[in-house]
Amino acid sequence: MVTPEQLKTWIETGFANADVSVEGDGHHFEAVIVADEFAGKTRIQRHQLVYAALGDKMKAEVHALSMKTLTPTEHAPE
């Protein structure tokens, strides 16, 4: 069974300096991902970047992933 820590590590490998937090029960996960790579991208494009980082793991090992994808500017407190 996949742990939130494993999923966090997998996502982080696809981004230069991402801030990633993941919660979940081994099948269903919620992630908040803050990365510079999301700048200028639509929500769908951002999710595609995360799926690309996960590769085949998304098909085989992760059943469901809900994610919030933000740039550092969007994540910064006002």
ABEGO torsion letter per residue (X at the ends): XBBAAAAAAAAAAABAABBBBBBEAGABBBBBBBBAAABGBBAAAAAAAAAAAAEAAAAAABABBBBBBBBAAAABBX
